[in-house]
Amino acid sequence: MRYCSPFTLAVVLALAALSSSACAQRQLSADQREVIRERWQAADRNGDGAIDRAEAEAGLPRVYAHFDRLDTDGDGRLTAEELRAMADAARARRR
């Protein structure tokens, strides 16, 4: 089994919550994707599709632990686009 850093794990979990496609590390089962998607939606208390710092702290502690690295545009919200870009960068570094 390949080691997954906490940061990469946070990206993978967040990305998996937003997408049914392959994640940064591996393909998740439909059941795993559904559980993660449900956690993302539960954390997104205002329903805007993004996770702000307070929402991450309350509902996604692994994502919250790396919030500043994930929030690449510094707007205080994590979006699908930011997470996909981080996952792509992590994949590129491993090649």
C-alpha positions as CSV (number, residue, x, y, z in Angstrom):
1,M,0.0,0.0,0.0
2,R,1.3,3.4,-0.9
3,Y,1.8,6.0,1.8
4,C,-0.6,8.9,1.7
5,S,0.4,12.2,3.4
6,P,-2.2,13.9,5.5
7,F,-2.3,16.7,3.0
8,T,-2.9,14.4,0.1
9,L,-5.5,12.5,2.1
10,A,-7.4,15.8,2.7
11,V,-7.3,16.6,-1.0
12,V,-8.4,13.1,-1.9
13,L,-11.3,13.2,0.6
14,A,-12.5,16.6,-0.4
15,L,-12.2,15.8,-4.1
16,A,-13.9,12.5,-3.8
17,A,-16.8,14.4,-2.1
18,L,-17.2,16.5,-5.2
19,S,-16.6,14.1,-8.0
20,S,-17.4,10.6,-9.1
21,S,-14.2,10.4,-11.2
22,A,-10.9,8.9,-10.1
23,C,-9.3,10.6,-7.1
24,A,-5.7,11.6,-6.6
25,Q,-4.7,8.3,-5.1
26,R,-7.2,5.6,-6.3
27,Q,-10.6,4.9,-7.6
28,L,-13.2,4.9,-4.8
29,S,-16.2,2.6,-4.8
30,A,-19.6,4.0,-5.4
31,D,-20.4,3.4,-1.7
32,Q,-17.2,5.3,-0.6
33,R,-18.0,8.2,-2.9
34,E,-21.5,8.4,-1.6
35,V,-20.4,8.5,2.1
36,I,-17.8,11.2,1.3
37,R,-20.3,13.2,-0.7
38,E,-22.8,13.0,2.1
39,R,-20.2,14.3,4.6
40,W,-19.3,17.1,2.2
41,Q,-22.9,18.1,1.9
42,A,-23.5,17.9,5.6
43,A,-20.4,20.1,6.2
44,D,-21.7,22.6,3.6
45,R,-24.2,24.1,6.0
46,N,-25.2,27.1,3.9
47,G,-25.6,25.0,0.8
48,D,-23.4,27.1,-1.5
49,G,-21.4,24.2,-2.8
50,A,-18.1,25.4,-1.2
51,I,-16.7,24.8,2.3
52,D,-15.6,27.7,4.3
53,R,-13.2,27.6,7.3
54,A,-15.9,27.2,9.9
55,E,-17.7,24.5,8.0
56,A,-14.5,22.6,7.5
57,E,-13.6,22.9,11.2
58,A,-17.1,21.7,12.2
59,G,-17.5,18.9,9.7
60,L,-14.3,18.0,7.9
61,P,-11.4,18.1,10.4
62,R,-8.8,16.6,8.0
63,V,-9.7,19.2,5.4
64,Y,-9.7,21.9,8.1
65,A,-6.1,20.9,9.2
66,H,-4.9,21.8,5.7
67,F,-7.4,24.6,4.9
68,D,-4.9,27.3,4.1
69,R,-3.0,25.1,1.6
70,L,-6.2,23.9,-0.1
71,D,-7.6,27.5,-0.3
72,T,-5.3,28.5,-3.1
73,D,-7.0,31.8,-4.0
74,G,-7.2,32.8,-0.3
75,D,-10.9,33.6,-0.4
76,G,-11.7,31.6,2.7
77,R,-13.7,29.0,0.7
78,L,-12.8,25.6,-0.8
79,T,-14.2,24.9,-4.2
80,A,-14.2,21.9,-6.5
81,E,-11.9,23.7,-8.8
82,E,-9.3,24.4,-6.1
83,L,-9.4,20.8,-5.0
84,R,-9.1,19.4,-8.5
85,A,-6.1,21.6,-9.1
86,M,-4.4,20.4,-5.9
87,A,-5.1,16.8,-6.8
88,D,-3.7,17.3,-10.3
89,A,-0.6,18.9,-8.8
90,A,-0.2,16.0,-6.3
91,R,-0.5,13.5,-9.2
92,A,2.1,15.4,-11.3
93,R,4.6,15.4,-8.4
94,R,4.3,11.7,-8.0
95,R,5.2,11.0,-11.7
